[in-house]
Amino acid sequence: MDRIDAMKVFVATVDEGSLAGAARRLGRSAAAVSRAIAYLEAHTGTALLHRTTRALKLSAAGERYASACRRILLDLDEADVIAAGERSAPRGLLTVSVPLVAGETFMREIADAFIERYPDVVIRLQLSDLPVNLIDEGVDVAVRVAHLPDSSLIATPVGEVRRIIAASPDYLATHAPIETPADLSKHQIVSMTYFGIDSWRFPATGRGSVPQVVQFTPRLIANSIRTVIASAVAGHGVARMLTYHIVEELGRGALRIVLQNFEHPPMPVHVITPQGRLAVPKVRAFVDFTVPRLRKHFSHVHKLASGG
């Protein structure tokens, strides 16, 4: 059996979470997929997958082997691209990792437009707010809202977002003014686990000042930013979020930003790719297609959040 082909089957099985899923994706029988996995396990002399009646789970050796397989398959793809040169058109599976809300809103629209222009490309959108290792997870392109550590990743800046405090106009009209962070102790708070359940930190605002930490007892705690936004829009309290989370709400006046003079510095937004992946036509085409659209989007976000 061809070991490279077996590696492709193994990675597909890991991605799909089942032998049947890998079989559907690859257009093969479940028995053929099972034989490929068995071949690799015999070749390596170790169990790569733990099989149960409900799911497949990677062994410790399987996790390391899956990461190595992804790197090998990526290198092979890049070698093929180099050999094909400029004649190679964008095609194949493109894996894109984006934050959850970004994927549900503007990135979904960009992906739809891209596959309409490039019908030979299939996009897999991975929506998650958790850190993802691009190489280990086989990710071609990612959008990250954060200060990036130095690495071998290629990063293209597309904008920035602010961490803001907001509430509905009706709530602000019927409750005490919010002029300093300390005023929040008198208000109903809708908190998200990511931003702090029972306290929010604010940066120092001038020479000699110190960061402030405001303690509170939240009225509602949620691990979904959509839930927090809906509660704030309904007038149930003050919430902390990122500006790009509430583009629609700011645009129609459903939420209003307060305490702008006490915000943390903006966080950059980048499109990132693993070293060497830009040589692959589908990756280069997606980055070239996406970057100007994201820059336009985040410019619009900035204008709305600044009251423009």
C-alpha positions in Angstrom: 0.0 0.0 0.0 1.2 3.5 -0.8 2.2 5.2 2.5 1.5 8.7 1.4 -2.0 7.8 0.3 -2.5 6.0 3.6 -1.4 9.2 5.4 -4.0 11.2 3.4 -6.6 8.7 4.5 -5.5 8.9 8.2 -5.6 12.7 8.2 -9.1 12.7 6.6 -10.2 10.2 9.3 -8.9 12.5 12.0 -10.6 15.6 10.4 -13.9 13.8 9.9 -13.9 12.0 13.2 -15.0 8.7 11.8 -14.1 6.1 9.2 -17.4 6.6 7.5 -16.9 10.3 7.3 -13.4 9.8 5.8 -14.9 7.3 3.3 -17.5 9.8 2.2 -15.0 12.6 1.8 -12.5 10.5 -0.2 -15.1 8.5 -2.2 -13.9 5.2 -0.8 -15.4 2.4 1.2 -15.2 2.3 4.9 -13.3 -1.0 4.6 -10.7 0.7 2.4 -10.2 3.4 5.0 -9.9 0.9 7.8 -7.3 -1.0 5.8 -5.2 2.2 5.3 -5.3 2.9 9.0 -4.4 -0.7 9.8 -1.5 -0.5 7.4 -0.1 2.7 9.1 -0.5 1.1 12.5 1.4 -2.0 11.4 4.1 0.1 9.8 4.6 2.3 12.9 4.1 -0.5 15.3 1.7 1.4 17.5 -2.0 2.1 17.8 -2.9 5.5 16.2 -6.6 5.5 16.9 -8.7 4.2 19.8 -12.0 2.9 18.4 -15.2 2.9 20.4 -18.8 2.3 19.3 -19.5 6.0 19.3 -16.3 7.8 18.2 -12.6 7.6 17.3 -10.0 9.1 19.5 -6.3 9.7 18.7 -3.7 8.0 20.9 -0.8 10.1 22.1 1.3 8.6 19.4 -1.5 9.2 16.9 -1.6 12.9 17.8 2.1 13.3 17.1 1.8 11.2 13.9 -1.1 13.3 12.6 0.9 16.5 13.0 3.8 15.0 11.2 1.5 13.7 8.4 0.0 17.1 7.9 3.4 18.7 7.5 4.5 16.0 5.0 1.4 16.4 3.0 1.7 20.2 3.0 5.3 19.9 1.8 4.2 17.6 -1.0 1.4 20.0 -2.1 3.9 22.9 -2.2 6.4 20.8 -4.2 3.6 20.0 -6.8 2.8 23.7 -7.0 6.4 24.7 -7.6 6.6 22.0 -10.3 3.4 23.2 -11.9 4.4 26.9 -11.8 2.0 29.6 -12.9 -0.1 27.2 -14.9 -1.7 25.8 -11.7 -5.1 27.4 -11.0 -6.7 27.6 -7.5 -8.3 24.3 -6.7 -8.7 21.8 -3.9 -9.7 22.0 -0.2 -8.8 25.3 1.6 -9.0 25.3 5.4 -9.6 28.7 7.0 -9.6 29.3 10.8 -11.6 32.4 12.1 -13.1 33.5 15.4 -16.7 32.3 15.9 -18.5 35.6 15.4 -16.3 36.6 12.5 -17.0 33.3 10.7 -20.8 33.6 11.2 -20.9 37.1 9.8 -18.4 38.8 7.5 -16.1 35.8 6.8 -18.9 33.7 5.7 -19.9 36.3 3.1 -16.3 36.5 1.9 -16.0 32.7 1.6 -19.3 32.6 -0.4 -18.0 35.2 -2.8 -14.6 33.5 -3.2 -16.0 30.0 -4.1 -18.3 31.7 -6.6 -15.3 33.1 -8.3 -13.2 30.0 -7.9 -15.5 27.0 -8.3 -12.7 24.4 -8.1 -11.9 25.4 -4.5 -13.8 24.0 -1.5 -13.5 26.0 1.7 -13.7 24.5 5.2 -14.4 27.2 7.7 -13.2 26.3 11.2 -15.0 28.6 13.7 -13.4 28.8 17.1 -12.2 31.4 19.6 -9.6 29.0 20.9 -5.9 29.1 19.8 -5.2 26.9 16.8 -1.8 25.6 15.7 -2.0 26.2 11.9 0.6 23.5 11.0 -0.7 20.8 13.4 -4.3 21.4 12.4 -3.6 21.7 8.6 -4.9 25.3 8.4 -4.1 27.2 5.2 -5.2 30.7 6.3 -6.4 32.2 9.6 -7.8 35.5 10.8 -6.5 36.5 14.3 -7.6 39.3 16.6 -4.6 39.6 18.9 -1.0 40.8 19.3 0.9 38.1 17.5 4.1 36.5 19.0 7.2 36.4 16.8 7.0 33.3 14.6 7.6 31.9 11.2 4.0 32.7 10.2 3.3 35.2 7.5 1.1 38.0 8.9 -0.8 40.6 6.9 -2.4 43.4 8.9 -6.0 44.2 7.9 -7.3 46.5 10.7 -7.8 46.8 14.5 -10.6 46.4 17.0 -11.3 47.9 20.4 -12.4 46.3 23.6 -15.4 48.4 24.6 -18.2 48.8 27.1 -21.7 49.3 25.7 -25.4 49.4 26.7 -28.7 50.1 25.0 -29.8 53.8 24.7 -33.0 52.9 26.7 -30.9 51.4 29.6 -28.5 54.4 29.6 -31.5 56.8 29.7 -33.0 55.2 32.7 -29.9 54.6 34.9 -27.2 56.6 36.5 -24.6 58.2 34.2 -21.5 56.1 33.4 -18.6 58.6 33.4 -15.8 56.6 35.0 -15.1 52.8 35.5 -16.1 53.2 39.2 -19.6 54.1 38.1 -20.1 50.5 36.9 -20.5 49.3 40.4 -24.0 50.9 40.4 -25.1 49.2 37.3 -26.5 45.8 36.1 -23.7 43.9 34.3 -24.1 41.3 31.6 -20.7 39.4 31.6 -19.1 37.0 29.2 -16.6 34.5 30.6 -13.9 35.6 28.1 -13.9 39.2 29.3 -14.2 38.6 33.0 -17.1 37.2 35.0 -17.1 39.5 38.1 -14.5 42.1 37.4 -13.2 44.3 34.5 -9.7 45.8 34.3 -9.1 49.2 32.8 -5.7 50.6 31.9 -3.9 53.6 33.5 -5.1 56.8 31.9 -2.2 59.1 32.6 1.1 59.8 34.3 1.1 58.6 37.9 -2.2 56.7 37.5 -2.6 53.0 37.9 -4.8 50.4 36.2 -8.2 50.1 37.7 -10.1 46.9 38.5 -13.9 47.2 38.9 -15.6 44.5 40.9 -19.3 43.7 40.4 -21.9 41.1 40.8 -23.2 40.2 37.3 -26.9 39.8 36.6 -26.2 37.4 33.8 -23.1 35.3 32.9 -22.8 33.7 29.4 -20.1 32.0 27.4 -21.7 33.2 24.2 -21.1 36.7 22.9 -24.3 36.5 20.9 -26.3 35.9 24.2 -24.5 38.8 25.9 -25.2 41.2 23.0 -28.9 40.2 22.9 -29.3 40.8 26.6 -27.6 44.2 26.3 -29.7 45.2 23.3 -32.8 44.2 25.3 -31.8 46.7 28.0 -30.8 44.3 30.7 -27.4 45.8 31.5 -24.0 46.9 30.5 -21.6 44.5 28.6 -18.0 44.3 27.5 -17.2 43.1 24.0 -15.1 43.8 20.9 -16.2 46.5 18.3 -16.5 44.0 15.5 -18.9 41.9 17.5 -21.6 44.7 17.4 -21.3 46.3 13.9 -25.0 45.7 13.2 -26.1 47.0 16.6 -24.0 50.1 16.4 -25.2 50.8 12.8 -28.9 50.8 13.8 -28.3 52.5 17.2 -29.2 49.5 19.3 -26.1 49.8 21.4 -24.1 52.8 22.5 -20.4 52.8 23.6 -19.5 54.4 27.0 -16.2 55.0 28.8 -14.2 55.5 25.5 -11.5 57.4 27.4 -10.8 54.4 29.6 -10.3 51.7 26.9 -7.3 49.4 26.4 -5.2 50.1 23.3 -6.7 48.6 20.1 -5.9 45.0 19.2 -4.6 44.3 15.6 -6.3 42.0 13.2 -4.1 39.9 10.9 -4.5 37.4 8.1 -1.9 34.7 8.8 -0.5 31.8 6.8 2.2 29.2 7.5 5.6 29.8 5.9 5.6 28.8 2.3 1.8 28.4 1.9 1.5 31.6 -0.1 3.1 29.7 -3.0 0.0 27.5 -3.3 -2.4 29.1 -5.8 -5.6 28.5 -3.7 -3.9 30.1 -0.7 -2.5 33.1 -2.6 -5.8 33.7 -4.4 -7.7 33.6 -1.1 -5.4 36.0 0.7 -5.4 38.4 -2.2 -9.2 38.2 -2.4 -9.7 38.5 1.4 -7.3 41.1 2.6 -8.8 44.2 0.8 -12.3 43.1 1.8 -11.2 42.8 5.5 -9.5 46.1 5.4 -12.7 47.7 4.1 -14.8 45.9 6.8 -12.6 46.9 9.7 -12.4 50.5 8.4 -16.2 50.5 8.6 -16.1 49.0 12.1 -13.7 51.7 13.2 -15.9 54.5 11.7 -19.0 53.1 13.5 -17.3 52.6 16.8 -15.9 56.2 16.7 -19.3 57.7 16.1 -18.7 58.4 12.4 
